[in-house]
Amino acid sequence: MMRVLFTLFAGLSLTSQVPAFAQSGPIEWHSENVQLLRGFDYELGDEQRTIITFEHANRWSYGDMFLFADFTFGDDGQTAVYGEFTPRLSLARLSGRDPGEGLIRDVLLAGNYERGEQGLQRYLAGFAVDLNVEGFRFLRTHAYYRDDPERPGSTWQATIVWNRPFEIGGQSFLSEGFADIAGAEGPGVANQLYVPRFLWDAGAVYDRPGRIFLGVEWQYWNNKFGVDGVTENVAQLQLKWVLN
Protein backbone atom coordinates (compact mmCIF):
# COMPACT_ATOMS: atom_id res chain seq x y z
CA MET A 1 0.00 0.00 0.00
CA MET A 2 2.80 2.42 0.88
CA ARG A 3 4.47 1.83 -2.48
CA VAL A 4 1.20 2.43 -4.33
CA LEU A 5 0.58 5.72 -2.48
CA PHE A 6 4.09 6.96 -3.14
CA THR A 7 3.92 6.01 -6.83
CA LEU A 8 0.65 7.91 -7.23
CA PHE A 9 2.06 10.94 -5.41
CA ALA A 10 5.32 11.01 -7.40
CA GLY A 11 3.42 10.51 -10.64
CA LEU A 12 1.12 13.44 -9.85
CA SER A 13 4.06 15.70 -9.00
CA LEU A 14 5.77 14.88 -12.30
CA THR A 15 2.85 14.68 -14.73
CA SER A 16 1.37 17.93 -13.38
CA GLN A 17 4.24 19.65 -15.12
CA VAL A 18 3.04 18.69 -18.60
CA PRO A 19 0.27 21.27 -19.16
CA ALA A 20 2.34 24.01 -17.54
CA PHE A 21 5.22 23.18 -19.84
CA ALA A 22 2.97 23.60 -22.82
CA GLN A 23 2.07 27.10 -21.66
CA SER A 24 5.25 28.71 -20.44
CA GLY A 25 7.52 26.03 -19.00
CA PRO A 26 7.14 24.59 -15.52
CA ILE A 27 10.68 24.98 -14.16
CA GLU A 28 11.14 28.32 -12.39
CA TRP A 29 14.71 27.57 -11.32
CA HIS A 30 17.04 24.63 -10.92
CA SER A 31 20.46 24.01 -9.39
CA GLU A 32 23.01 21.21 -9.65
CA ASN A 33 26.23 20.54 -7.74
CA VAL A 34 28.95 17.94 -7.36
CA GLN A 35 30.59 17.18 -4.02
CA LEU A 36 33.80 15.35 -3.19
CA LEU A 37 34.10 14.09 0.39
CA ARG A 38 36.89 12.28 2.21
CA GLY A 39 36.37 10.74 5.65
CA PHE A 40 38.02 8.39 8.14
CA ASP A 41 37.01 6.14 11.07
CA TYR A 42 33.57 5.09 9.87
CA GLU A 43 31.89 2.65 12.24
CA LEU A 44 30.22 0.34 9.71
CA GLY A 45 31.64 -0.68 6.35
CA ASP A 46 34.94 0.68 5.07
CA GLU A 47 36.85 2.56 7.74
CA GLN A 48 38.13 5.10 5.21
CA ARG A 49 36.25 6.16 2.13
CA THR A 50 35.78 8.73 -0.63
CA ILE A 51 32.29 9.83 -1.64
CA ILE A 52 31.21 11.63 -4.79
CA THR A 53 27.72 13.16 -4.54
CA PHE A 54 25.55 14.61 -7.29
CA GLU A 55 22.62 16.83 -6.26
CA HIS A 56 19.78 18.39 -8.25
CA ALA A 57 17.00 20.66 -7.02
CA ASN A 58 14.27 22.55 -8.83
CA ARG A 59 11.09 24.50 -8.24
CA TRP A 60 8.24 24.28 -10.70
CA SER A 61 4.69 25.56 -11.05
CA TYR A 62 3.13 23.49 -8.25
CA GLY A 63 5.99 22.44 -6.01
CA ASP A 64 9.61 21.42 -5.97
CA MET A 65 11.84 18.39 -6.28
CA PHE A 66 15.21 17.28 -4.90
CA LEU A 67 17.32 14.25 -5.69
CA PHE A 68 20.85 13.08 -5.00
CA ALA A 69 23.11 10.10 -5.63
CA ASP A 70 26.10 9.05 -3.51
CA PHE A 71 28.91 7.00 -5.04
CA THR A 72 31.07 5.59 -2.25
CA PHE A 73 34.58 4.21 -2.82
CA GLY A 74 36.18 2.40 0.09
CA ASP A 75 39.94 2.13 0.46
CA ASP A 76 39.58 -1.67 0.54
CA GLY A 77 38.07 -1.64 -2.95
CA GLN A 78 34.39 -1.81 -1.93
CA THR A 79 31.98 0.49 -3.78
CA ALA A 80 28.34 1.38 -3.15
CA VAL A 81 25.62 3.55 -4.67
CA TYR A 82 22.77 5.19 -2.76
CA GLY A 83 20.20 7.77 -3.78
CA GLU A 84 17.04 9.62 -2.75
CA PHE A 85 14.23 11.31 -4.67
CA THR A 86 12.01 13.86 -2.89
CA PRO A 87 9.07 15.43 -4.75
CA ARG A 88 6.80 17.94 -2.98
CA LEU A 89 3.48 19.58 -3.90
CA SER A 90 2.75 23.09 -2.60
CA LEU A 91 -0.74 23.51 -1.15
CA ALA A 92 -0.44 27.28 -1.62
CA ARG A 93 0.40 26.97 -5.30
CA LEU A 94 -2.20 24.26 -5.89
CA SER A 95 -4.83 26.65 -4.50
CA GLY A 96 -3.62 29.48 -6.73
CA ARG A 97 -1.86 31.49 -4.00
CA ASP A 98 1.77 32.52 -3.55
CA PRO A 99 3.71 31.16 -0.54
CA GLY A 100 3.23 33.37 2.53
CA GLU A 101 5.56 35.96 4.04
CA GLY A 102 4.84 35.04 7.68
CA LEU A 103 6.58 32.42 9.78
CA ILE A 104 4.90 29.59 7.85
CA ARG A 105 5.86 30.07 4.24
CA ASP A 106 4.05 27.02 2.84
CA VAL A 107 2.55 23.63 3.66
CA LEU A 108 3.31 20.84 1.21
CA LEU A 109 2.56 17.21 0.47
CA ALA A 110 5.92 15.45 0.55
CA GLY A 111 7.24 12.07 -0.53
CA ASN A 112 10.64 10.43 -0.45
CA TYR A 113 12.06 7.33 -2.12
CA GLU A 114 15.37 5.81 -1.00
CA ARG A 115 17.33 3.22 -2.99
CA GLY A 116 20.60 1.55 -2.04
CA GLU A 117 22.66 -1.60 -2.29
CA GLN A 118 21.38 -5.15 -1.78
CA GLY A 119 17.82 -4.24 -2.72
CA LEU A 120 17.41 -1.49 -0.11
CA GLN A 121 14.23 0.51 -0.72
CA ARG A 122 12.24 2.80 1.55
CA TYR A 123 9.04 4.68 0.83
CA LEU A 124 8.03 7.80 2.76
CA ALA A 125 4.98 10.04 2.46
CA GLY A 126 3.70 12.88 4.59
CA PHE A 127 3.68 16.64 5.00
CA ALA A 128 6.22 19.45 5.01
CA VAL A 129 6.14 22.92 6.52
CA ASP A 130 8.52 25.50 5.08
CA LEU A 131 9.41 28.34 7.44
CA ASN A 132 10.49 31.93 6.90
CA VAL A 133 13.33 32.54 9.36
CA GLU A 134 15.57 35.60 9.08
CA GLY A 135 18.99 34.81 7.63
CA PHE A 136 18.00 31.43 6.17
CA ARG A 137 17.62 30.83 2.47
CA PHE A 138 15.34 28.00 3.49
CA LEU A 139 14.33 26.01 6.56
CA ARG A 140 12.13 23.00 5.82
CA THR A 141 10.53 20.54 8.22
CA HIS A 142 8.98 17.20 7.27
CA ALA A 143 6.87 14.55 9.00
CA TYR A 144 6.73 11.19 7.20
CA TYR A 145 5.11 7.79 7.42
CA ARG A 146 7.99 5.46 6.51
CA ASP A 147 8.00 1.87 5.24
CA ASP A 148 10.85 -0.52 4.45
CA PRO A 149 9.29 -3.46 2.57
CA GLU A 150 12.03 -5.79 3.83
CA ARG A 151 11.14 -5.13 7.48
CA PRO A 152 7.90 -5.96 9.27
CA GLY A 153 5.68 -3.07 10.22
CA SER A 154 6.29 0.62 9.51
CA THR A 155 7.44 3.70 11.39
CA TRP A 156 7.75 7.48 11.31
CA GLN A 157 10.49 9.91 10.33
CA ALA A 158 11.05 13.62 10.96
CA THR A 159 13.42 15.50 8.65
CA ILE A 160 14.78 19.05 8.84
CA VAL A 161 16.74 20.70 6.00
CA TRP A 162 18.39 24.11 6.17
CA ASN A 163 20.64 26.54 4.28
CA ARG A 164 22.04 29.73 5.82
CA PRO A 165 24.81 31.96 4.41
CA PHE A 166 26.81 34.20 6.74
CA GLU A 167 29.96 36.32 6.81
CA ILE A 168 32.95 36.47 9.16
CA GLY A 169 35.79 38.93 8.71
CA GLY A 170 34.74 39.85 5.19
CA GLN A 171 34.67 36.20 4.10
CA SER A 172 31.50 34.39 2.97
CA PHE A 173 30.48 31.08 4.53
CA LEU A 174 27.59 28.65 4.29
CA SER A 175 25.91 26.55 6.97
CA GLU A 176 23.65 23.88 5.52
CA GLY A 177 22.63 20.29 6.13
CA PHE A 178 19.87 18.00 7.30
CA ALA A 179 18.71 15.85 10.20
CA ASP A 180 16.72 12.60 10.01
CA ILE A 181 15.10 11.22 13.16
CA ALA A 182 13.38 7.87 12.62
CA GLY A 183 11.46 5.47 14.81
CA ALA A 184 12.07 1.75 15.23
CA GLU A 185 11.01 -0.59 12.43
CA GLY A 186 11.15 -4.38 12.46
CA PRO A 187 14.24 -5.64 14.32
CA GLY A 188 15.87 -2.19 14.21
CA VAL A 189 15.79 0.52 16.85
CA ALA A 190 15.13 4.26 16.59
CA ASN A 191 18.02 6.16 15.03
CA GLN A 192 19.10 9.79 14.61
CA LEU A 193 21.26 11.18 11.80
CA TYR A 194 22.64 14.75 11.91
CA VAL A 195 24.66 16.06 8.95
CA PRO A 196 25.64 19.75 9.25
CA ARG A 197 28.08 21.34 6.79
CA PHE A 198 30.27 24.36 7.39
CA LEU A 199 31.69 25.66 4.11
CA TRP A 200 33.84 28.60 3.02
CA ASP A 201 32.87 30.29 -0.25
CA ALA A 202 36.27 29.99 -1.93
CA GLY A 203 34.83 31.07 -5.28
CA ALA A 204 34.08 34.56 -3.92
CA VAL A 205 37.83 35.23 -3.70
CA TYR A 206 38.05 34.81 -7.49
CA ASP A 207 34.88 36.75 -8.34
CA ARG A 208 32.88 33.51 -8.62
CA PRO A 209 30.71 33.66 -5.48
CA GLY A 210 28.50 30.70 -4.75
CA ARG A 211 30.35 28.35 -7.08
CA ILE A 212 33.22 26.67 -5.17
CA PHE A 213 32.99 25.79 -1.47
CA LEU A 214 35.55 24.18 0.84
CA GLY A 215 34.89 22.92 4.34
CA VAL A 216 33.72 20.10 6.55
CA GLU A 217 30.65 17.89 6.64
CA TRP A 218 30.10 16.29 10.03
CA GLN A 219 28.09 13.08 10.23
CA TYR A 220 26.71 11.95 13.58
CA TRP A 221 24.55 8.83 13.32
CA ASN A 222 23.22 7.28 16.52
CA ASN A 223 22.14 3.61 16.08
CA LYS A 224 23.23 3.67 12.44
CA PHE A 225 20.84 1.77 10.14
CA GLY A 226 18.80 1.01 13.25
CA VAL A 227 21.58 -1.15 14.72
CA ASP A 228 21.45 -0.78 18.49
CA GLY A 229 24.61 0.70 20.02
CA VAL A 230 26.37 1.57 16.74
CA THR A 231 27.17 5.29 16.69
CA GLU A 232 29.15 6.91 13.89
CA ASN A 233 30.81 10.28 14.49
CA VAL A 234 32.83 11.33 11.45
CA ALA A 235 34.16 14.62 10.07
CA GLN A 236 34.49 14.60 6.27
CA LEU A 237 36.51 17.08 4.24
CA GLN A 238 34.34 18.48 1.48
CA LEU A 239 34.77 20.23 -1.86
CA LYS A 240 31.49 21.42 -3.39
CA TRP A 241 31.23 22.69 -6.96
CA VAL A 242 27.92 24.36 -7.84
CA LEU A 243 27.31 23.90 -11.57
CA ASN A 244 24.18 26.02 -11.88
N, C-alpha and C positions, 0 to 999 in steps of 0.2 A: 504493500500500500504506500509506504514512504517513497519508494522509487517511482511509482505512478504519479504521485502528487508532485514530486520534484520535476519529473519530465514534463508534466503539463505546465508547471510554472515557468521553467526555462524556455519551453517552446513559445509560451505567450510573450515572454520578455524579448525573444528574438524576432518572432514573426510580426510583432506589433510594429517593427521598424519598416516593414515593406511599404505600406501606404504613405508613411511620412517620407520615405526615400523618394517616392514618385513625385512628391510635391516639391520639397526643397532640400532633401537630404536629412537623415535622422541624427547624424553624429554632430554634436555641438563642439566637442573637443575630444582629443585623445592624447595619450602620453605613453611612451615606451621607454624602458631602461634595461640595462644589463648590469649585473652585479658580480663581482669576484670576491669570494670570501675565503679566508684561511683560518682554521681553528685547530686547537690541540686539546687533549685530555677529555674527549667525549666519553660518556659513561657506557653507552651501548653502541655496538658496531665498531667501526674503525676508530682507533684512538686519535688519529690525526687525519684530517681530510681537507679537500678543496671543493668548494661549491660554486657553481656558476648558475645564476638565477636570471630568468627573463620575466619581466613584468609588463603587463598591458592594462591600461585603464581607459574607460571612455564614459562620456555622458551623452545620452541621446534624448529624443523627444519626451519619453515617458519614464526615464529612469537612468540607471548607470550599470556598468559591468566592470568587473576586475578579474583578471586571471594571472596565474604565474606558474612557472615550471622550474623546479630545482634539479640540477644534474650534479650528483655527488660523486667525487672521485677519492677513494680511500688510498692511503699510502701503501696498503697491502695489496692493491690491485682490484679491490671490490668497487663496483659502481652501482648507482641506484638513481632512479628517476621518480619524482613525486610532483604532483600538481594540484591546483585548486581552481575552480571556476565559480564566481560569485555574481549572479545577476540580481538586480533589485528593481522593483517597480515603485515609482513615487506616487503616493496617494494624492499629493497636491497637484501634480501634473496630470494625473489621470482625471481629476475633477476640474481641470481647466484653470487652476490657480498656480501662481508662482510660489516657490518655497518662501517661508516666512522670514522676517527679520528679527523675531524675538528669540528667546532662548532655544525653543524647539524650531529648528529650521524646517524639518520635514519628517513625516512618518512613511515608512516604506515596507512593502512586502519583500522579503529577502530569502534567497536560497543559496546553498553552497554544496558543491560536489567535490569530493576529494578522491584522488586516485594515486596509488602507489605500487610498490613491488609486491609480488606474491599474491596478486589478486585483491589487494587492499582497496576497498571502496567504502565511502561514507556518504550518506545523504542527509542534508540538513535543510529545514524550512522553518520560517518564522517571521519576525518583525524586526525592523531597525528604526532607531530614532537618531536623526542627525541633529547635532547641537550647534548653535552659534556661540562660541566662546572667544573673547577678545584675544588676539594674538595667534590663534590657530587657523590654519588654512582649512582644516576639517577636523571634526571630532565625532566619530560615529560609534553608536552602541547597537548591539544585536542580541536578540534572544531567540534561540533555535530549539526545535525538537530535532534530535539527532539519532540516526539509526545506522549501525554497522551490520549488514546482512549476515556476516560471519559470526556474530555474537548474539546470544539470546537476549531478548528484551530490547529496550531503547533507553535513551537518556536525554539530558538537556545540555546545552552549551551557551555560555555568554561570551561575546567577543567585543572588544573595544579596539578601534583603530584611530590613530591620530597622526597629525603632521603639523609641526610648529617651527617656523624659522625664527632665528634670533641673532643678535649681534653682540660681540664682545671685543672691545678694543679696536673697533673699525673693521673687524673680520666678520664674515657671514657664516652662520652655522645652521644646522637643521637637526631638530629632534623629531623623530618619527618612530613608528613601530606598531605593535599590536599585542594583545593579551587574549588568550583563550582559556576559559575556565569551564571544565566539563565534568559532569557527574559520572558515577560508576555505570558500567555497562557489561553485562555478562560476567566473566571471571575477573575483569579489571576493576580497579578502584578509581575514585575521582582523581583528576590530575589538573595541574595548573601550568600554563606555558606563558612566560613573559619575554618579549623580544623587543627591547628598546634599542634604537640606533642613535648615535651621536656623531654627526658628520660635519666636517669642515668643507665649505664651498670653495674648493681649490680653483675652480674655473673662473671665479670672480677676479682673481689676481691677474688673469690674462684676458680680461674683458669678455669672458664667456660665463657670466653668472648662471647658476642653476643647471650647469651641464656636467661638471666633474666634481664628485664628492669623495673625500677620504675620511676614514674614521673607524669606529668600532661598533659592531653589533653584539650585544650581550644576550645570550640565551640562558634563561633559567627555567628548567622544566622539572617540576616536582611530580614524582610518580610517572615518569616518562612512559608513554604508550599505555598508561594505566597499570604499569607494573609496580606493585607496592614496594616502597623503600628505595626505588631507583631515582636519584635526583641528579640532573645534569646542570652544571654551572660553568658555562664556557664563554669566553670573550673571543670574538672573531674579528680579525682585521678585514676591513671592507673597502673596496673601490667600486664606486657607483657611477655609471656613465648614462646620462639621460639623453636619449636619442631624439626625443620630440616632446 
